[in-house]
Amino acid sequence: MATRREVAELAGVSEATVSRVMNGVGPIKEETRLKVTAAAAQLGYQLNALASGFARGRSGNIGVVLPHVPKVRLFSTYYFSEILSGIGDVLHQAGYGLLLLYRNPQALYDYVSLYRTRRVDACLILGASALPVEQASVFALADESLPCCVVDQRYGRDDLPCVGADHRAGAYAAVRYMLDAGLRRIGFLNGSPHYSNSADRYEGYRQALAESGLSPDPATLFEGNYSRKSGYESAGAIYERLGELDGLLCANDRMAIGAIQGLRERGVDVPGRLPVVGYDNSDASSLSDPPLTTVDVPFYEMGRLAAESVLSRLAGVQGEPGDPGTSGAAGETTNDDTKGHGAADVLLPTQLIIRRSC
């Protein structure tokens, strides 16, 4: 393989000039540029992609930052695997590397140093929450105007883009379906309130009840952490309130499957005694017993659009994901209430999938 020195000797220029020409850095006379490119073509010289990135002030990597949760296998969850698949496909096609990084959700994370040390050119943040320490970490990134995108967590800042789903509309459709089926005492097993998507699901649940003259009963509101285990453990509390329930919405399929398992162990027939609706339309939802009625969320598309968003910023494109200037068309918010939404937030549409659990 030809070297930069050989190209320089053939073109009659310095190695530094070859580097500047090949990387497109600095002013170069057209005559010099043509001599260098001709010599490079004659010798079959191939530019080192990593060196080129550093010459341009770029690493060639996009950082994907995930929470480190001990004993939780993030990559086995439908949520993270689908989002990462969307991100990976876009970055691969664009010739970027994906640098996977973990953060401690309980401690400040120095995003800015990743850029200063040229480890990454942009960051995609998954699994973020509104806990003060996490919010402070992410806000420091936005304050520096560094290219980034948060996936499925809204902070309501115009300078902090988010690609997520319209969870309010998704939960609303699920509860509306149960209400139309004649159910009235509908409980809700939600995730942590520190996530904006948990708050959005609750708001959709509340809105659907309100339109039927109903309001949430605090006694039939349950909290898990989006794991199957937390759904299973919540089954005891749900069973204690069974006399006050004729339907149950769960904020994701894993909790729904865990809750159904725990209820069945207590002799509760699902859906005969208690219809249950999940959320996500994960692979497991159609294979569970009974197959889950659930809300489909386009996680792959979320990852794809988030990756396109940061690549557009790196390329100097001003549009946000979903704008005509980007390569993907995104769904718009389907609910009139935009409280907590930033101008750069993109919320993809969800869809109710009807199966046998309700």
C-alpha positions, 0 to 999 in steps of 0.5 A: 500500500502506498504511503503519504511520503511516496505521494509527496515525492511523486507530486514534488510537495511536502507530506504536510501538503499531501495531508492538507489536500487529502483532508481538504484542510486549509487553502491549497492552490488548485495546481498543487491539489491536482498534482497531489490527487493525480499522484495519489490516484497513480499510486493507489494511495488510500486515506486513513479514515481515522487520521482523516477524522482527527485532521478535520477535528472529527473522531468518526464516532457517534457516542450512544450513552446508556444507563448502567443498571446492575443485573439488568440486561439492557440489550435483551430488552425490546426497547433498547434493542430496537432503538439501537438497531435503528441507530446502528443502521443509519451510522453504518450507512453513513460510515460512522462508528458507534461508541457505546458508553455507560453512565451511572444514573445516580452521578453526574456524567461529563458528556462535554469531555467526550467532545473535548477529547475527540472521543465522539462527534455527537451523542445519542442519549438513551434511558435518560430521566428527569432525576436532578443529577441526570438532568444537570448532566444533559443540560450541561451538554445542551449549554455547550451547543454540542450536537446531541439528541435524547431518545424518548425523554423530553426536557422541554428545551428548544436546544435539546432535541428529542425523538420519542413517541406520542405516549399520551395518544397511545395510552389514551387509545388503549383506555378509550378501547377499554371504555368502549368495551364497557369497562369502567374501573380501569387500573394503571400499572405505570413506570417511574414518574421520573421519565417523561414517557411515564407522565405522558402515558398517565396523562393519556390514561387520565384524559380518556377517563375524564371524557367518560366522566371518570377520574383515576382512583389512587388505590388502583394506580400501581408503580413498577420499573418497566421490568417483568419482575416489577410487574410480577411483584405488583400482582400482589397489590393488584390482587388486593384491589381486584374487587375495585378493578374490571380492567388494567393498563400496563405501561409496557409489555414486560410489566403486563406479562409479569403481572398476568403471571402473578395474577394467574398464580393467584387464580385470576383469569386473564382476560375473563376476570381482568382484561389487561392491555400492554404497551410497546408491541414487543416480540413477546406480546404476540407470544404471551398467553393470552396474546397481549392487546398492546400499543405499538411504538416505533422504537426502530424509527425513533433510533433511526431519526435520532441518528439522522438528527445528529448527522444532519447537525454535523453536516451543517443542516439546520433542519430537525428530524422530520423536517423536509431537509432530513431523509426520514419523515416523522410523525407529528404530535397527535395531541393538542396539548404541547405542555413540556414539549420543546420546539425540537421534539419529534413525537412519532405516532403509536397504534393500538394492536388488538389481541386476546388479553382484552 
